[in-house]
Amino acid sequence: MPFSIKDVAAKAGCSTATVSRVLSGKGYISEDARAKVEAAVEALGYRPNRVARSLRAKSSRVIGLILSDIRNPFFSEISRAVENVAFRHGYSVLICNTDEDPKKEENYMELMAEEKVAGILLSPTRAGFKNVGKYKKHSPPMVLFDRKIPDSGIDSVVIDNFEAAFKLASALLDGGYRNIAGIFGARSYTAAERLKGFQAAFEKHPDRLVGIYQANAFEAEGERLIGEILSKHSTVDAVLCSSALLATGAYKALRQRGILIPQEMGFVCFDDPSWASFVDPPVTVIRQPASTIGQTVAELLLKRINEPDRPVSEICLLGELVERASTRKA
């Protein structure tokens, strides 16, 4: 027999109103009371009747999380952090993946409206930027992450992609590399900002930039573009990749060709994929605070749900340059 909210209150030694506030995430609750309620919920295996509660509230206790590429470890880490925050506040998370496809994005936004989710966390496609007005008008509270839309009136959490790419390119320049190429994603605001930062690093060294290549941010594309770069630029001696998946393919292609890093080719990338720290040599990266981003966007969305008229927040976090041996030219 399923337990009720009264059973949880009895086990926690508090009122049903206190249990309700803990589960809804609304109203002040002492840490001691919250801990007792959460322990009671876990001990009893209590599950609220979400259907009935959604009908009463005209929205659910579900948050929609729409990612641009779930295969990217960066987004996986964000998802985990979002789910942790949501669970603590009595919400579940519905995760959808767009693969940077604006049609899929539109379909998932419609799904979120139909499911009456309490709020949406969105990493928008580049084409989806044009639909932001429609999304905002017809959707529940929304927060953007990894990408922002200036002057949209929508909360957002990003890193300073321009500055991060500038630092990453500068690590190659300072390492003594003379002919540097960049590989960037083709369809996102994030990739565009990183490309601008990359180009800015060469303003005083224009002769050291040999090429910029763009493609969908998939591993196979990184592998393919290395072949193209090497065929067109025999003197290239360093590569920057703007995402973990592009970097994985690019690094694999370089190793398959027997190209020595860092002696013959400098190599840097965004996202600090798991392999970057244990390959030989380890790779210089920009480490994004993915967990912090996920926690921040989830908390920001809950604030927006509870305070619809609060001022818009645009939060910009910093990526960390982690210098390793792949930029130390012998």
C-alpha positions as CSV (number, residue, x, y, z in Angstrom):
1,M,0.0,0.0,0.0
2,P,1.5,3.4,-1.0
3,F,2.3,5.8,1.8
4,S,0.6,9.3,2.0
5,I,1.9,12.7,3.0
6,K,0.4,12.1,6.4
7,D,2.6,9.0,6.9
8,V,5.7,11.0,5.9
9,A,4.7,13.8,8.4
10,A,4.1,11.2,11.2
11,K,7.5,9.5,10.6
12,A,9.3,12.9,10.4
13,G,7.5,14.2,13.5
14,C,6.2,17.3,11.8
15,S,3.1,18.7,10.2
16,T,1.8,17.9,6.7
17,A,2.3,21.5,5.8
18,T,6.0,21.2,6.6
19,V,6.3,18.1,4.4
20,S,4.4,20.0,1.6
21,R,6.9,22.9,1.8
22,V,9.9,20.6,1.6
23,L,8.5,18.7,-1.4
24,S,7.4,21.9,-3.2
25,G,10.6,23.8,-2.4
26,K,8.4,26.8,-1.4
27,G,8.6,28.6,1.9
28,Y,11.2,28.7,4.7
29,I,12.2,25.3,6.1
30,S,14.9,24.8,8.7
31,E,17.7,22.5,7.7
32,D,16.9,20.1,10.5
33,A,13.2,19.8,9.4
34,R,14.2,19.4,5.8
35,A,16.7,16.6,6.7
36,K,14.0,14.8,8.8
37,V,11.4,15.0,6.0
38,E,13.9,13.9,3.3
39,A,14.9,10.9,5.6
40,A,11.3,10.0,6.1
41,V,10.6,10.2,2.3
42,E,13.5,7.9,1.6
43,A,12.7,5.4,4.4
44,L,9.1,5.1,3.3
45,G,9.8,5.2,-0.4
46,Y,7.1,7.9,-0.7
47,R,6.2,9.1,-4.2
48,P,3.8,12.0,-4.5
49,N,0.8,11.7,-6.8
50,R,2.2,13.9,-9.5
51,V,-0.9,13.6,-11.8
52,A,-3.3,14.9,-9.1
53,R,-0.8,17.6,-8.0
54,S,-0.3,18.8,-11.6
55,L,-4.1,19.0,-12.2
56,R,-4.4,21.2,-9.0
57,A,-1.5,23.4,-9.9
58,K,-2.0,23.4,-13.7
59,S,1.6,22.5,-14.0
60,S,3.8,19.5,-13.0
61,R,6.7,18.9,-10.7
62,V,8.8,18.2,-13.8
63,I,11.6,20.4,-15.3
64,G,12.4,20.0,-19.0
65,L,16.1,19.9,-19.9
66,I,16.7,20.3,-23.6
67,L,20.4,19.6,-24.5
68,S,22.1,20.2,-27.8
69,D,24.3,17.0,-27.7
70,I,23.9,14.5,-24.9
71,R,27.0,12.6,-26.1
72,N,29.2,15.5,-25.0
73,P,30.5,14.8,-21.5
74,F,30.1,18.5,-20.7
75,F,26.3,18.2,-21.1
76,S,26.2,14.9,-19.3
77,E,27.8,16.6,-16.3
78,I,25.4,19.5,-16.5
79,S,22.5,17.1,-16.6
80,R,23.7,15.3,-13.4
81,A,24.0,18.6,-11.5
82,V,20.5,19.7,-12.7
83,E,19.0,16.4,-11.6
84,N,20.6,16.7,-8.2
85,V,19.2,20.2,-7.6
86,A,15.8,19.2,-8.9
87,F,15.5,16.1,-6.8
88,R,16.3,18.1,-3.6
89,H,13.4,20.3,-4.4
90,G,10.9,17.6,-5.3
91,Y,11.2,17.9,-9.0
92,S,11.9,15.3,-11.7
93,V,13.8,16.1,-14.9
94,L,12.7,15.2,-18.5
95,I,15.8,15.2,-20.7
96,C,15.6,15.7,-24.5
97,N,18.5,15.9,-27.0
98,T,18.3,18.0,-30.2
99,D,21.6,17.2,-31.9
100,E,21.6,20.9,-32.9
101,D,18.6,20.2,-35.0
102,P,16.1,23.2,-34.9
103,K,13.2,21.0,-35.9
104,K,13.8,18.6,-33.0
105,E,14.2,21.6,-30.7
106,E,10.7,23.0,-31.8
107,N,9.1,19.6,-31.3
108,Y,10.6,19.2,-27.8
109,M,9.5,22.7,-26.8
110,E,5.9,21.8,-27.9
111,L,6.2,18.6,-25.9
112,M,7.2,20.6,-22.8
113,A,4.1,22.8,-23.2
114,E,1.9,19.8,-23.6
115,E,3.3,18.1,-20.6
116,K,2.8,21.3,-18.6
117,V,6.3,21.2,-17.2
118,A,7.1,23.7,-14.4
119,G,10.0,25.2,-16.3
120,I,12.5,24.6,-19.1
121,L,16.3,24.6,-19.2
122,L,17.4,25.1,-22.8
123,S,20.7,25.0,-24.7
124,P,19.3,26.6,-27.9
125,T,20.4,25.8,-31.5
126,R,21.7,28.6,-33.5
127,A,18.6,28.6,-35.7
128,G,16.4,28.4,-32.6
129,F,17.5,31.9,-31.7
130,K,15.0,33.1,-34.2
131,N,12.2,31.3,-32.3
132,V,13.1,32.7,-28.9
133,G,10.2,35.2,-28.9
134,K,7.7,32.4,-29.6
135,Y,9.3,30.1,-27.0
136,K,9.1,32.8,-24.4
137,K,5.5,33.7,-25.2
138,H,4.1,30.2,-25.2
139,S,6.4,28.3,-22.8
140,P,6.7,28.1,-19.0
141,P,9.5,29.8,-17.2
142,M,12.8,29.2,-19.0
143,V,16.5,29.6,-18.5
144,L,19.2,29.3,-21.2
145,F,22.5,27.6,-20.5
146,D,25.8,27.4,-22.5
147,R,24.3,29.9,-24.9
148,K,22.5,33.2,-24.3
149,I,20.4,35.5,-26.4
150,P,21.2,39.1,-25.7
151,D,18.3,41.4,-24.9
152,S,15.9,38.4,-24.9
153,G,14.6,39.0,-21.4
154,I,15.5,35.3,-20.6
155,D,17.8,34.2,-17.7
156,S,21.0,32.6,-18.9
157,V,24.2,31.0,-17.6
158,V,27.3,30.8,-19.8
159,I,31.1,30.9,-19.6
160,D,33.2,33.7,-21.1
161,N,33.8,31.8,-24.3
162,F,35.6,34.6,-26.0
163,E,38.1,35.0,-23.2
164,A,38.5,31.2,-22.9
165,A,39.3,30.7,-26.5
166,F,41.7,33.7,-26.4
167,K,43.6,32.0,-23.5
168,L,43.7,28.7,-25.3
169,A,45.1,30.1,-28.5
170,S,47.6,32.2,-26.6
171,A,48.9,29.0,-24.9
172,L,49.9,27.8,-28.4
173,L,51.4,31.1,-29.4
174,D,53.4,31.3,-26.2
175,G,54.5,27.7,-26.7
176,G,56.3,28.8,-29.9
177,Y,54.0,27.3,-32.5
178,R,54.1,29.2,-35.8
179,N,51.4,27.8,-38.0
180,I,48.2,27.2,-36.1
181,A,44.8,26.0,-37.3
182,G,41.4,26.1,-35.5
183,I,38.5,23.6,-35.7
184,F,35.1,24.9,-34.6
185,G,31.5,23.8,-34.4
186,A,29.4,25.2,-37.2
187,R,25.9,25.9,-35.7
188,S,26.0,27.3,-32.2
189,Y,26.4,30.6,-30.5
190,T,29.1,29.1,-28.3
191,A,31.2,28.1,-31.3
192,A,30.8,31.5,-32.8
193,E,32.0,33.2,-29.6
194,R,35.0,30.9,-29.3
195,L,35.9,31.6,-32.9
196,K,35.9,35.3,-32.2
197,G,38.2,34.8,-29.2
198,F,40.5,32.6,-31.2
199,Q,40.8,35.2,-34.0
200,A,41.5,38.0,-31.5
201,A,44.5,36.1,-30.2
202,F,46.1,36.5,-33.7
203,E,45.6,40.2,-34.1
204,K,49.3,40.8,-33.4
205,H,50.4,37.6,-35.1
206,P,48.3,37.3,-38.3
207,D,50.9,35.3,-40.1
208,R,50.7,32.5,-37.5
209,L,47.1,31.6,-38.2
210,V,46.9,29.2,-41.2
211,G,43.3,28.2,-41.3
212,I,39.9,28.1,-39.6
213,Y,37.7,25.0,-40.2
214,Q,34.1,24.5,-39.2
215,A,31.8,21.5,-39.0
216,N,29.1,19.9,-36.9
217,A,30.6,19.1,-33.5
218,F,30.9,15.4,-33.9
219,E,33.9,13.1,-33.4
220,A,34.0,12.0,-37.0
221,E,34.2,15.6,-38.2
222,G,37.2,16.3,-36.1
223,E,38.9,13.3,-37.6
224,R,38.0,14.3,-41.1
225,L,39.1,17.9,-40.7
226,I,42.6,16.9,-39.5
227,G,43.0,15.1,-42.8
228,E,41.9,18.2,-44.7
229,I,44.1,20.5,-42.7
230,L,47.2,18.4,-43.2
231,S,46.5,18.1,-46.9
232,K,46.2,21.9,-47.3
233,H,48.8,23.1,-44.9
234,S,52.0,21.1,-44.9
235,T,53.6,23.5,-42.4
236,V,50.8,23.4,-39.7
237,D,52.3,22.7,-36.3
238,A,49.3,23.3,-33.9
239,V,45.6,22.7,-33.7
240,L,42.9,24.1,-31.4
241,C,39.5,22.3,-31.1
242,S,36.4,24.0,-29.8
243,S,34.7,21.0,-28.3
244,A,35.4,17.6,-26.7
245,L,33.9,15.6,-29.5
246,L,35.8,17.4,-32.3
247,A,39.0,17.1,-30.2
248,T,38.5,13.4,-29.7
249,G,38.3,12.8,-33.4
250,A,41.2,15.2,-34.2
251,Y,43.5,13.7,-31.6
252,K,42.8,10.2,-32.8
253,A,43.6,11.2,-36.4
254,L,46.9,12.8,-35.4
255,R,48.0,9.7,-33.4
256,Q,47.0,7.4,-36.3
257,R,49.3,9.3,-38.5
258,G,52.2,9.0,-36.1
259,I,52.4,12.8,-35.5
260,L,54.3,13.5,-32.3
261,I,52.6,15.8,-29.8
262,P,54.0,18.3,-28.8
263,Q,57.2,18.1,-30.8
264,E,55.6,18.1,-34.2
265,M,52.1,19.3,-33.3
266,G,50.7,21.4,-30.5
267,F,47.2,20.5,-29.4
268,V,44.6,22.2,-27.2
269,C,40.8,21.9,-26.7
270,F,37.8,22.9,-24.7
271,D,35.9,20.7,-22.2
272,D,38.7,18.6,-20.6
273,P,37.4,15.2,-21.9
274,S,38.3,12.3,-19.6
275,W,41.2,11.1,-21.9
276,A,42.9,14.5,-22.1
277,S,44.6,14.1,-18.7
278,F,45.9,10.5,-19.1
279,V,47.1,10.4,-22.8
280,D,50.8,10.9,-23.3
281,P,51.4,13.8,-23.4
282,P,48.4,15.1,-21.5
283,V,46.4,17.9,-23.3
284,T,46.2,21.5,-22.4
285,V,42.5,22.4,-22.1
286,I,39.9,24.9,-21.0
287,R,38.0,23.2,-18.2
288,Q,34.4,24.4,-18.0
289,P,32.7,24.5,-14.6
290,A,30.0,22.1,-15.9
291,S,28.7,21.1,-12.5
292,T,28.5,24.7,-11.4
293,I,26.7,25.6,-14.6
294,G,24.1,22.8,-14.0
295,Q,23.6,23.7,-10.4
296,T,23.3,27.5,-11.2
297,V,20.8,27.1,-14.0
298,A,18.6,24.7,-12.0
299,E,18.5,27.1,-9.0
300,L,17.9,30.0,-11.3
301,L,15.0,28.3,-12.9
302,L,13.4,27.4,-9.5
303,K,13.8,31.1,-8.5
304,R,12.1,32.1,-11.8
305,I,9.2,29.6,-11.2
306,N,8.7,31.0,-7.7
307,E,9.3,34.6,-8.5
308,P,8.0,35.2,-12.1
309,D,8.6,38.9,-12.0
310,R,12.2,38.9,-10.7
311,P,14.8,40.8,-12.7
312,V,16.5,39.0,-15.5
313,S,19.8,37.3,-14.6
314,E,22.7,36.8,-17.0
315,I,25.4,34.9,-15.3
316,C,28.9,34.6,-16.9
317,L,31.3,32.1,-15.3
318,L,35.0,31.7,-16.1
319,G,36.6,28.7,-17.8
320,E,39.9,27.5,-16.3
321,L,43.0,27.1,-18.5
322,V,44.7,23.9,-17.5
323,E,48.2,23.9,-19.0
324,R,49.7,20.5,-19.7
325,A,52.5,19.0,-21.9
326,S,50.7,19.3,-25.3
327,T,51.8,23.0,-25.6
328,R,55.4,22.6,-24.5
329,K,57.2,22.5,-27.8
330,A,60.7,20.8,-27.5
